[in-house]
Amino acid sequence: FYMDPALFVITMDTMKSCHDEIAFQSIEFWSNVCNEEYELQLLQQENKIVNLNKQSRYYVRGTLPYLVPVLLQRLTTQEDSNDDDYD
């Protein structure tokens, strides 16, 4: 199993989209990848992984330096938009 590099590029680009519905789909994708890798890590720590096909590939570890700035930008943009609603 591998993750196509194009998937990373596509999800990064769509997270930067001004259309929230589109951006949130990519954020949800990476959130699910994070959750799956976290669960696999817990199972591995408990020595419960016996299926070699279910081992983490640590995709998120490699993408964090790119994901975090985009997510922070989305959060601050979202916050700025909400502040305008109260005026």
C-alpha positions as CSV (number, residue, x, y, z in Angstrom):
1,F,0.0,0.0,0.0
2,Y,1.2,3.5,-0.8
3,M,-0.1,7.0,-1.1
4,D,0.2,8.6,-4.5
5,P,2.0,11.9,-4.2
6,A,-0.7,13.5,-6.3
7,L,-3.2,12.9,-3.5
8,F,-1.1,15.0,-1.2
9,V,-0.9,17.8,-3.7
10,I,-4.6,17.7,-4.4
11,T,-5.6,17.6,-0.8
12,M,-3.2,20.5,0.1
13,D,-4.6,22.6,-2.7
14,T,-8.2,21.9,-1.8
15,M,-7.5,22.7,1.9
16,K,-6.6,26.2,0.6
17,S,-9.8,26.6,-1.3
18,C,-12.1,29.5,-0.5
19,H,-15.0,27.1,-0.7
20,D,-15.3,25.7,2.8
21,E,-17.2,22.5,1.7
22,I,-14.3,21.6,-0.5
23,A,-11.6,22.4,2.0
24,F,-13.3,20.5,4.7
25,Q,-13.3,17.3,2.6
26,S,-9.5,17.4,2.5
27,I,-9.2,18.2,6.1
28,E,-11.5,15.3,6.9
29,F,-9.4,13.0,4.8
30,W,-6.2,13.9,6.7
31,S,-8.1,13.7,10.0
32,N,-9.2,10.1,9.1
33,V,-5.6,9.2,8.2
34,C,-4.4,10.6,11.5
35,N,-7.0,8.6,13.5
36,E,-6.2,5.4,11.7
37,E,-2.4,5.9,12.3
38,Y,-3.1,6.7,15.9
39,E,-5.2,3.6,16.4
40,L,-2.5,1.5,14.7
41,Q,0.1,3.0,17.0
42,L,-1.9,2.1,20.1
43,L,-2.4,-1.5,18.9
44,Q,1.3,-1.7,18.1
45,Q,2.2,-0.5,21.6
46,E,-0.1,-3.1,23.1
47,N,1.5,-5.8,20.8
48,K,-1.9,-6.5,19.2
49,I,-0.9,-6.1,15.6
50,V,-0.3,-9.5,14.0
51,N,-1.4,-8.6,10.5
52,L,1.6,-7.0,8.6
53,N,-0.9,-5.3,6.2
54,K,-2.3,-3.3,9.1
55,Q,0.9,-1.5,10.1
56,S,1.1,2.3,9.9
57,R,2.9,3.8,7.0
58,Y,3.4,7.1,8.9
59,Y,2.0,9.2,6.1
60,V,1.0,12.0,8.5
61,R,4.5,12.2,10.1
62,G,5.9,13.2,6.7
63,T,3.1,15.7,5.9
64,L,2.8,17.5,9.2
65,P,5.3,20.3,8.3
66,Y,3.0,21.1,5.3
67,L,-0.4,20.4,6.9
68,V,-0.1,22.4,10.1
69,P,0.6,25.8,8.5
70,V,-2.4,25.3,6.1
71,L,-4.7,24.2,9.0
72,L,-3.6,27.2,11.1
73,Q,-4.2,29.5,8.2
74,R,-7.7,28.1,7.8
75,L,-8.4,28.5,11.5
76,T,-7.3,32.1,11.6
77,T,-9.2,32.9,8.4
78,Q,-12.3,31.2,9.9
79,E,-11.8,33.3,13.1
80,D,-11.5,36.5,11.1
81,S,-14.7,35.8,9.2
82,N,-16.6,35.1,12.4
83,D,-15.4,38.4,13.9
84,D,-16.9,40.2,10.9
85,D,-20.3,38.6,11.6
86,Y,-20.5,40.4,15.0
87,D,-20.0,43.9,13.6
